[in-house]
Amino acid sequence: MECVNESAVSPVIGVMLILVVTIIIAAVVSAFAGGMIGTETKPPQATIQGTYSLSSDILQLHHAGGDQLPTQKIIITIQQNDEDFGGYMSLFSQKGTGAGLIVANKSCIRNSGGECWLNSTTGAFEVPVFRPGETMFYTDVIKKNIVNLDPVGKSLILQVSTTEGKLISKSKVMIDP
């Protein structure tokens, strides 16, 4: 007579195998959901407000709150507002002619102590960070770039972006006399 062995895997071993597989799947899902697998860095968040006087031709930039902005890693642009000036001139600025669009020269942005963001002689950043509560002054010529005989009461768009092109802040600046 032949002996037949009909013993099977213990139910405890089966439950353990299912439990191990479940834990491995949960760990993989958690790694992706938790950001363990590479994530993009978020741009700093800040509110930058501006005031512009046509007579003095100075744009004041006020950091109203948010993250500190490293001056070396941001770009400030000023553009005529389409709603006030009509889309024609702003359309040209988007096509690359430069009409109505200004990319702020960092050597012309100064803090209240008169220090430039960028020293054009040495190439060093004298003001490395734009902090909440600070006001900076853009002293380069904006007036010549405004293509309108009577711009008072109209507005400009002030945009602050990272050097990678990510928007930090965008606001409307009224043109005062």
N, CA, C and O of each residue as an XYZ file, in Angstrom:
708
protein
N       0.815     -1.167      0.000
C       0.000      0.000      0.000
C       0.873      1.250      0.000
O       1.857      1.361      0.732
N       0.476      2.161     -0.835
C       1.222      3.414     -0.950
C       0.735      4.437      0.059
O      -0.454      4.561      0.352
N       1.707      5.154      0.569
C       1.370      6.212      1.528
C       1.276      7.548      0.797
O       2.229      7.966      0.139
N       0.168      8.195      0.909
C      -0.031      9.497      0.247
C       0.008     10.585      1.316
O      -0.720     10.543      2.308
N       0.884     11.560      1.079
C       0.994     12.685      2.006
C       0.149     13.837      1.481
O       0.463     14.426      0.447
N      -0.902     14.148      2.181
C      -1.790     15.227      1.741
C      -1.656     16.455      2.631
O      -2.618     17.209      2.779
N      -0.526     16.668      3.208
C      -0.362     17.861      4.043
C      -0.150     19.089      3.157
O       0.510     19.008      2.122
N      -0.699     20.196      3.560
C      -0.618     21.443      2.782
C       0.133     22.496      3.583
O       0.530     22.282      4.729
N       0.310     23.637      2.934
C       0.961     24.755      3.615
C       0.029     25.212      4.722
O      -1.186     25.297      4.541
N       0.596     25.491      5.823
C      -0.187     25.944      6.963
C      -0.919     27.246      6.629
O      -0.360     28.091      5.931
N      -2.135     27.428      7.100
C      -2.867     28.680      6.860
C      -2.127     29.894      7.430
O      -2.290     31.001      6.918
N      -1.346     29.715      8.441
C      -0.584     30.825      9.031
C       0.448     31.339      8.029
O       0.634     32.548      7.898
N       1.115     30.435      7.326
C       2.105     30.832      6.320
C       1.419     31.595      5.188
O       1.958     32.593      4.711
N       0.270     31.158      4.759
C      -0.478     31.839      3.696
C      -0.857     33.258      4.092
O      -0.727     34.185      3.294
N      -1.320     33.426      5.310
C      -1.683     34.762      5.815
C      -0.445     35.645      5.888
O      -0.515     36.828      5.553
N       0.663     35.107      6.310
C       1.910     35.883      6.395
C       2.363     36.356      5.013
O       2.789     37.500      4.859
N       2.274     35.487      4.014
C       2.652     35.886      2.654
C       1.763     37.016      2.135
O       2.262     37.970      1.538
N       0.477     36.918      2.353
C      -0.452     37.979      1.924
C      -0.130     39.282      2.657
O      -0.152     40.353      2.050
N       0.163     39.199      3.934
C       0.496     40.381      4.728
C       1.771     41.054      4.222
O       1.811     42.281      4.124
N       2.800     40.294      3.903
C       4.060     40.843      3.387
C       3.828     41.554      2.054
O       4.332     42.658      1.847
N       3.079     40.937      1.159
C       2.790     41.563     -0.140
C       2.023     42.869      0.058
O       2.312     43.863     -0.610
N       1.056     42.876      0.963
C       0.274     44.089      1.245
C       1.163     45.205      1.792
O       1.011     46.361      1.398
N       2.074     44.877      2.681
C       2.977     45.887      3.260
C       3.898     46.465      2.186
O       4.140     47.672      2.174
N       4.403     45.647      1.308
C       5.277     46.135      0.231
C       4.510     47.077     -0.693
O       5.027     48.132     -1.060
N       3.304     46.719     -1.068
C       2.486     47.595     -1.931
C       2.197     48.916     -1.222
O       2.276     49.976     -1.843
N       1.866     48.868      0.063
C       1.590     50.089      0.826
C       2.821     50.989      0.892
O       2.696     52.210      0.804
N       4.002     50.405      1.044
C       5.236     51.198      1.108
C       5.509     51.899     -0.214
O       5.918     53.060     -0.221
N       5.292     51.219     -1.327
C       5.510     51.826     -2.647
C       4.530     52.974     -2.874
O       4.929     54.046     -3.327
N       3.259     52.758     -2.565
C       2.247     53.812     -2.723
C       2.579     54.997     -1.824
O       2.469     56.145     -2.253
N       2.977     54.740     -0.602
C       3.325     55.801      0.337
C       4.528     56.611     -0.142
O       4.560     57.830      0.027
N       5.507     55.950     -0.732
C       6.700     56.648     -1.229
C       6.331     57.624     -2.335
O       6.838     58.745     -2.361
N       5.463     57.219     -3.241
C       5.047     58.122     -4.316
C       4.166     59.244     -3.781
O       4.362     60.406     -4.137
N       3.205     58.912     -2.934
C       2.272     59.914     -2.420
C       2.962     60.889     -1.475
O       2.589     62.060     -1.419
N       3.947     60.431     -0.745
C       4.629     61.276      0.223
C       5.727     62.133     -0.363
O       6.365     62.896      0.362
N       5.961     62.028     -1.644
C       6.967     62.863     -2.274
C       8.374     62.334     -2.134
O       9.329     63.077     -2.361
N       8.533     61.089     -1.773
C       9.870     60.515     -1.642
C      10.553     60.426     -3.000
O      11.776     60.516     -3.106
N       9.754     60.251     -4.018
C      10.281     60.204     -5.371
C      10.295     61.638     -5.893
O       9.263     62.307     -5.847
N      11.419     62.124     -6.382
C      11.665     63.487     -6.845
C      10.471     64.409     -7.036
O       9.490     64.040     -7.681
N      10.557     65.609     -6.473
C       9.511     66.614     -6.642
C      10.138     67.909     -7.131
O      11.327     68.157     -6.929
N       9.324     68.726     -7.774
C       9.794     70.032     -8.235
C       9.844     70.995     -7.067
O       9.004     70.927     -6.169
N      10.813     71.887     -7.069
C      10.860     72.907     -6.035
C       9.834     73.978     -6.361
O       9.679     74.382     -7.513
N       9.144     74.423     -5.340
C       8.119     75.443     -5.531
C       8.787     76.813     -5.538
O       9.745     77.038     -4.798
N       8.288     77.739     -6.373
C       8.855     79.088     -6.355
C       8.463     79.789     -5.064
O       7.452     79.442     -4.454
N       9.251     80.769     -4.642
C       8.866     81.515     -3.448
C       7.545     82.244     -3.692
O       7.211     82.574     -4.829
N       6.811     82.486     -2.631
C       5.547     83.205     -2.721
C       5.720     84.551     -2.028
O       6.217     84.619     -0.904
N       5.309     85.612     -2.699
C       5.428     86.949     -2.127
C       4.422     87.872     -2.793
O       3.959     87.610     -3.904
N       4.091     88.949     -2.105
C       3.238     89.989     -2.668
C       4.096     91.235     -2.832
O       4.550     91.827     -1.853
N       4.309     91.623     -4.079
C       5.094     92.821     -4.374
C       4.142     93.857     -4.955
O       3.477     93.608     -5.961
N       4.081     95.017     -4.316
C       3.221     96.105     -4.774
C       4.102     97.236     -5.271
O       5.256     97.361     -4.860
N       3.559     98.054     -6.149
C       4.344     99.151     -6.688
C       3.569    100.448     -6.757
O       2.340    100.454     -6.832
N       4.307    101.553     -6.730
C       3.747    102.875     -7.013
C       4.709    103.554     -7.970
O       5.928    103.433     -7.841
N       4.140    104.273     -8.937
C       4.980    104.926     -9.940
C       4.558    106.375    -10.095
O       3.378    106.674    -10.277
N       5.536    107.275    -10.020
C       5.313    108.700    -10.225
C       5.926    109.099    -11.559
O       7.124    108.922    -11.783
N       5.090    109.641    -12.441
C       5.562    110.050    -13.765
C       6.556    111.209    -13.661
O       7.528    111.259    -14.414
N       6.315    112.146    -12.725
C       7.193    113.318    -12.615
C       8.596    112.945    -12.134
O       9.581    113.481    -12.641
N       8.699    112.038    -11.167
C      10.026    111.644    -10.669
C      10.604    110.475    -11.461
O      11.807    110.219    -11.395
N       9.758    109.761    -12.211
C      10.144    108.589    -12.998
C      10.820    107.527    -12.125
O      11.817    106.917    -12.512
N      10.239    107.324    -10.923
C      10.746    106.309    -10.003
C       9.614    105.343     -9.667
O       8.507    105.754     -9.317
N       9.910    104.070     -9.781
C       8.972    103.014     -9.408
C       9.389    102.486     -8.041
O      10.511    102.011     -7.864
N       8.475    102.574     -7.076
C       8.740    102.015     -5.753
C       8.197    100.595     -5.718
O       7.054    100.349     -6.103
N       9.015     99.672     -5.259
C       8.631     98.270     -5.122
C       8.544     97.964     -3.636
O       9.537     98.077     -2.918
N       7.358     97.574     -3.169
C       7.185     97.275     -1.746
C       6.879     95.792     -1.571
O       5.940     95.262     -2.164
N       7.690     95.134     -0.744
C       7.491     93.708     -0.438
C       6.462     93.651      0.691
O       6.800     93.855      1.857
N       5.205     93.373      0.340
C       4.107     93.422      1.304
C       3.965     92.157      2.145
O       3.189     92.139      3.101
N       4.689     91.116      1.811
C       4.616     89.905      2.622
C       4.941     88.661      1.823
O       4.908     88.657      0.593
N       5.255     87.611      2.552
C       5.595     86.339      1.915
C       7.043     85.974      2.173
O       7.633     86.375      3.176
N       7.600     85.213      1.259
C       8.973     84.728      1.394
C       9.998     85.813      1.053
O       9.705     86.749      0.309
N      11.198     85.669      1.608
C      12.321     86.503      1.189
C      12.664     86.133     -0.249
O      12.574     84.967     -0.634
N      13.056     87.124     -1.040
C      13.389     86.870     -2.439
C      14.872     87.122     -2.674
O      15.339     88.246     -2.488
N      15.620     86.103     -3.078
C      17.032     86.325     -3.406
C      17.116     87.158     -4.687
O      16.645     86.726     -5.739
N      17.707     88.339     -4.602
C      17.721     89.268     -5.738
C      18.440     88.695     -6.949
O      18.155     89.090     -8.079
N      19.355     87.783     -6.732
C      20.105     87.174     -7.829
C      19.232     86.215     -8.642
O      19.536     85.931     -9.800
N      18.151     85.719     -8.041
C      17.345     84.681     -8.690
C      15.957     85.148     -9.101
O      15.080     84.324     -9.360
N      15.743     86.476     -9.165
C      14.439     86.966     -9.612
C      14.593     87.952    -10.765
O      15.640     88.574    -10.943
N      13.522     88.073    -11.538
C      13.466     89.009    -12.664
C      12.226     89.869    -12.475
O      11.143     89.357    -12.191
N      12.388     91.173    -12.632
C      11.264     92.098    -12.515
C      10.978     92.675    -13.890
O      11.871     93.199    -14.555
N       9.718     92.571    -14.311
C       9.307     93.164    -15.586
C       8.167     94.134    -15.337
O       7.326     93.929    -14.461
N       8.162     95.195    -16.130
C       7.122     96.212    -16.076
C       6.567     96.328    -17.483
O       7.317     96.460    -18.449
N       5.239     96.277    -17.592
C       4.614     96.329    -18.907
C       3.359     97.185    -18.838
O       2.688     97.238    -17.808
N       3.050     97.853    -19.943
C       1.812     98.615    -20.009
C       0.630     97.665    -19.904
O       0.648     96.571    -20.468
N      -0.401     98.093    -19.173
C      -1.594     97.272    -18.999
C      -2.450     97.333    -20.264
O      -2.835     98.418    -20.699
N      -2.748     96.181    -20.852
C      -3.566     96.113    -22.071
C      -4.903     96.824    -21.912
O      -5.366     97.494    -22.835
N      -5.529     96.681    -20.737
C      -6.850     97.270    -20.517
C      -6.812     98.791    -20.615
O      -7.779     99.403    -21.069
N      -5.712     99.407    -20.198
C      -5.610    100.867    -20.204
C      -5.011    101.418    -21.488
O      -5.440    102.464    -21.974
N      -4.034    100.731    -22.035
C      -3.316    101.238    -23.196
C      -3.800    100.621    -24.500
O      -3.391    101.052    -25.578
N      -4.654     99.630    -24.414
C      -5.075     98.918    -25.617
C      -4.076     97.818    -25.906
O      -2.913     97.909    -25.511
N      -4.515     96.796    -26.582
C      -3.676     95.631    -26.817
C      -2.587     95.825    -27.841
O      -1.676     95.001    -27.923
N      -2.646     96.904    -28.642
C      -1.714     97.076    -29.755
C      -0.259     97.127    -29.294
O       0.571     96.357    -29.778
N       0.057     98.028    -28.360
C       1.453     98.170    -27.940
C       1.915     96.954    -27.133
O       3.053     96.507    -27.277
N       1.041     96.428    -26.294
C       1.433     95.258    -25.523
C       1.618     94.051    -26.427
O       2.440     93.179    -26.143
N       0.856     93.996    -27.515
C       1.024     92.915    -28.480
C       2.429     92.965    -29.068
O       3.068     91.928    -29.244
N       2.915     94.182    -29.373
C       4.278     94.313    -29.883
C       5.289     93.831    -28.848
O       6.258     93.153    -29.191
N       5.063     94.182    -27.576
C       6.032     93.772    -26.558
C       6.077     92.258    -26.437
O       7.134     91.694    -26.153
N       4.946     91.588    -26.649
C       4.950     90.133    -26.592
C       5.615     89.540    -27.822
O       6.122     88.420    -27.764
N       5.624     90.266    -28.934
C       6.251     89.768    -30.158
C       7.758     90.012    -30.154
O       8.465     89.543    -31.046
N       8.257     90.751    -29.143
C       9.701     90.898    -29.030
C      10.271     92.225    -29.485
O      11.491     92.366    -29.567
N       9.416     93.222    -29.790
C       9.963     94.511    -30.201
C      10.394     95.341    -29.008
O      11.196     96.264    -29.149
N       9.865     95.019    -27.824
C      10.246     95.748    -26.623
C       9.377     96.944    -26.325
O       9.540     97.551    -25.267
N       8.459     97.318    -27.200
C       7.594     98.471    -26.952
C       6.687     98.169    -25.768
O       5.964     97.172    -25.766
N       6.731     99.038    -24.760
C       5.857     98.874    -23.611
C       6.312     97.841    -22.595
O       5.607     97.619    -21.611
N       7.441     97.207    -22.786
C       7.925     96.177    -21.862
C       9.322     96.550    -21.381
O      10.196     96.914    -22.168
N       9.504     96.450    -20.081
C      10.816     96.741    -19.498
C      11.210     95.567    -18.611
O      10.434     95.146    -17.753
N      12.401     95.043    -18.813
C      12.984     94.081    -17.881
C      13.926     94.905    -17.015
O      14.914     95.458    -17.500
N      13.606     94.980    -15.734
C      14.337     95.871    -14.833
C      15.815     95.510    -14.754
O      16.187     94.353    -14.561
N      16.643     96.536    -14.910
C      18.085     96.417    -14.769
C      18.395     96.377    -13.273
O      18.116     97.346    -12.567
N      18.955     95.300    -12.785
C      19.185     95.130    -11.351
C      20.184     96.130    -10.781
O      20.224     96.340     -9.569
N      20.987     96.747    -11.637
C      21.916     97.762    -11.135
C      21.205     99.100    -10.938
O      21.806    100.045    -10.426
N      19.932     99.193    -11.338
C      19.147    100.422    -11.156
C      18.087    100.269    -10.068
O      17.262    101.164     -9.883
N      18.096     99.155     -9.352
C      17.176     98.961     -8.232
C      17.978     99.177     -6.958
O      18.997     98.526     -6.728
N      17.497    100.109     -6.132
C      18.227    100.479     -4.911
C      17.346    100.304     -3.684
O      16.121    100.401     -3.756
N      17.998    100.042     -2.555
C      17.253    100.012     -1.298
C      17.202    101.426     -0.730
O      17.717    102.360     -1.344
N      16.584    101.590      0.441
C      16.444    102.930      1.025
C      17.789    103.529      1.424
O      17.892    104.745      1.588
N      18.815    102.705      1.582
C      20.160    103.193      1.898
C      20.972    103.564      0.666
O      22.118    103.996      0.790
N      20.392    103.403     -0.525
C      21.073    103.758     -1.765
C      21.922    102.654     -2.374
O      22.556    102.862     -3.409
N      21.943    101.475     -1.743
C      22.729    100.358     -2.286
C      21.990     99.721     -3.459
O      20.783     99.486     -3.400
N      22.739     99.447     -4.523
C      22.160     98.789     -5.705
C      22.040     97.293     -5.456
O      22.837     96.704     -4.726
N      21.022     96.684     -6.079
C      20.944     95.227     -6.002
C      22.219     94.644     -6.588
O      22.854     93.775     -5.991
N      22.582     95.137     -7.769
C      23.760     94.631     -8.474
C      24.718     95.784     -8.723
O      24.343     96.784     -9.335
N      25.947     95.651     -8.256
C      26.967     96.658     -8.521
C      27.489     96.405     -9.934
O      28.129     95.386    -10.192
N      27.213     97.335    -10.845
C      27.579     97.123    -12.252
C      29.090     97.127    -12.473
O      29.560     96.606    -13.485
N      29.852     97.698    -11.557
C      31.305     97.724    -11.692
C      31.935     96.404    -11.257
O      32.760     95.833    -11.970
N      31.535     95.927    -10.074
C      32.154     94.713     -9.529
C      31.391     93.433     -9.888
O      31.951     92.338     -9.850
N      30.114     93.580    -10.236
C      29.289     92.407    -10.532
C      28.766     91.714     -9.285
O      28.166     90.642     -9.368
N      28.995     92.331     -8.123
C      28.542     91.748     -6.856
C      27.142     92.242     -6.509
O      26.779     93.378     -6.817
N      26.368     91.384     -5.870
C      25.043     91.777     -5.401
C      25.189     92.414     -4.028
O      25.494     91.731     -3.051
N      24.969     93.740     -3.953
C      25.087     94.472     -2.694
C      23.872     94.240     -1.805
O      23.978     94.279     -0.579
N      22.724     93.998     -2.420
C      21.497     93.690     -1.686
C      21.110     92.261     -2.084
O      20.429     92.065     -3.091
N      21.535     91.271     -1.307
C      21.313     89.884     -1.719
C      19.872     89.395     -1.580
O      19.465     88.459     -2.269
N      19.092     90.031     -0.684
C      17.741     89.541     -0.411
C      16.762     90.710     -0.318
O      17.075     91.744      0.272
N      15.576     90.538     -0.904
C      14.461     91.488     -0.810
C      13.507     90.902      0.232
O      12.827     89.909     -0.024
N      13.466     91.538      1.424
C      12.729     90.986      2.562
C      11.342     91.613      2.704
O      11.117     92.736      2.254
N      10.410     90.885      3.332
C       9.089     91.457      3.600
C       9.213     92.748      4.404
O       9.996     92.830      5.350
N       8.434     93.749      4.017
C       8.455     95.047      4.689
C       9.400     96.051      4.050
O       9.295     97.245      4.329
N      10.315     95.606      3.203
C      11.272     96.516      2.567
C      10.662     97.181      1.331
O       9.776     96.634      0.675
N      11.170     98.380      1.042
C      10.796     99.101     -0.174
C      12.063     99.352     -0.970
O      13.071     99.814     -0.433
N      12.000     99.046     -2.245
C      13.114     99.273     -3.166
C      12.680    100.307     -4.202
O      11.487    100.526     -4.413
N      13.655    100.935     -4.839
C      13.377    102.004     -5.792
C      14.039    101.697     -7.127
O      15.254    101.520     -7.205
N      13.224    101.637     -8.179
C      13.745    101.408     -9.530
C      13.907    102.776    -10.169
O      12.925    103.480    -10.406
N      15.154    103.152    -10.450
C      15.456    104.516    -10.881
C      15.791    104.644    -12.357
O      16.154    105.730    -12.809
N      15.680    103.569    -13.112
C      15.942    103.649    -14.549
C      14.749    104.325    -15.225
O      13.680    104.444    -14.626
N      14.927    104.756    -16.436
C      13.893    105.501    -17.147
C      12.757    104.577    -17.580
O      12.960    103.651    -18.365
N      11.561    104.843    -17.057
C      10.362    104.120    -17.472
C       9.557    105.002    -18.419
O       8.928    104.519    -19.361
N       9.589    106.310    -18.146
C       8.764    107.277    -18.875
C       8.915    107.164    -20.390
O       7.919    107.230    -21.110
N      10.135    106.997    -20.885
C      10.361    106.951    -22.332
C       9.750    105.707    -22.974
O       9.508    105.682    -24.181
N       9.499    104.664    -22.158
C       8.927    103.426    -22.682
C       7.401    103.413    -22.676
O       6.785    102.501    -23.227
N       6.792    104.416    -22.058
C       5.333    104.486    -22.039
C       4.880    105.161    -23.321
O       5.163    106.336    -23.557
N       4.175    104.403    -24.141
C       3.774    104.886    -25.463
C       2.358    105.442    -25.368
O       1.408    104.828    -25.853
N       2.223    106.618    -24.732
C       0.930    107.271    -24.600
C       1.199    108.713    -24.212
O       2.058    108.980    -23.371
N       0.472    109.646    -24.817
C       0.701    111.058    -24.529
C       0.209    111.447    -23.142
O       0.777    112.347    -22.523
N      -0.828    110.796    -22.642
C      -1.374    111.121    -21.327
C      -1.561    109.849    -20.502
O      -2.678    109.344    -20.395
N      -0.479    109.326    -19.918
C      -0.584    108.047    -19.212
C      -1.089    108.142    -17.769
O      -1.362    107.113    -17.152
N      -1.221    109.371    -17.209
C      -1.635    109.514    -15.815
C      -3.022    108.892    -15.630
O      -3.941    109.148    -16.408
N      -3.153    108.078    -14.592
C      -4.409    107.391    -14.316
C      -4.487    106.016    -14.957
O      -5.355    105.213    -14.611
N      -3.597    105.746    -15.875
C      -3.549    104.417    -16.486
C      -2.663    103.533    -15.597
O      -2.196    103.986    -14.552
N      -2.434    102.309    -15.992
C      -1.669    101.431    -15.112
C      -0.630    100.605    -15.861
O      -0.696    100.405    -17.074
N       0.316    100.145    -15.084
C       1.365     99.240    -15.553
C       1.167     97.899    -14.848
O       0.527     97.831    -13.799
N       1.713     96.854    -15.420
C       1.706     95.543    -14.775
C       3.123     95.260    -14.283
O       4.075     95.247    -15.064
N       3.244     95.038    -12.991
C       4.516     94.707    -12.354
C       4.528     93.202    -12.113
O       3.652     92.661    -11.437
N       5.525     92.540    -12.669
C       5.594     91.083    -12.546
C       6.959     90.687    -12.006
O       7.991     91.155    -12.488
N       6.955     89.825    -11.008
C       8.184     89.294    -10.426
C       8.185     87.786    -10.669
O       7.238     87.090    -10.306
N       9.259     87.290    -11.286
C       9.378     85.866    -11.619
C      10.739     85.352    -11.179
O      11.656     86.129    -10.910
N      10.855     84.042    -11.111
C      12.161     83.441    -10.857
C      12.944     83.444    -12.172
O      12.368     83.646    -13.241
N      14.232     83.226    -12.090
C      15.043     83.156    -13.307
C      14.675     81.934    -14.148
O      15.040     81.859    -15.322
N      13.953     80.971    -13.554
C      13.463     79.807    -14.307
C      12.125     80.100    -14.980
O      11.590     79.251    -15.694
N      11.580     81.307    -14.754
C      10.326     81.695    -15.397
C       9.070     81.420    -14.592
O       7.969     81.562    -15.124
N       9.191     81.034    -13.337
C       8.014     80.772    -12.505
C       7.544     82.073    -11.857
O       8.339     82.806    -11.270
N       6.253     82.349    -11.969
C       5.669     83.587    -11.457
C       5.666     83.598     -9.932
O       5.270     82.626     -9.288
N       6.121     84.727     -9.366
C       6.091     84.923     -7.919
C       4.967     85.886     -7.564
O       4.176     85.619     -6.659
N       4.899     87.011     -8.282
C       3.904     88.034     -7.981
C       3.567     88.819     -9.240
O       4.418     89.033    -10.103
N       2.312     89.243     -9.330
C       1.875     90.079    -10.446
C       0.875     91.074     -9.885
O      -0.096     90.684     -9.237
N       1.109     92.370    -10.133
C       0.208     93.384     -9.597
C       0.091     94.566    -10.548
O       0.929     94.774    -11.426
N      -0.965     95.326    -10.346
C      -1.231     96.510    -11.157
C      -0.662     97.730    -10.433
O      -0.843     97.877     -9.224
N       0.023     98.604    -11.170
C       0.621     99.812    -10.608
C       0.016    101.016    -11.330
O       0.157    101.154    -12.545
N      -0.656    101.884    -10.577
C      -1.251    103.082    -11.173
C      -0.159    104.115    -11.464
O       0.803    104.251    -10.708
N      -0.326    104.839    -12.573
C       0.624    105.892    -12.942
C       0.123    107.195    -12.335
O      -0.913    107.724    -12.738
N       0.871    107.705    -11.362
C       0.537    108.963    -10.695
C       1.240    110.115    -11.404
O       2.243    109.912    -12.088
N       0.699    111.348    -11.236
C       1.352    112.514    -11.888
C       2.761    112.749    -11.383
O       3.430    113.681    -11.831
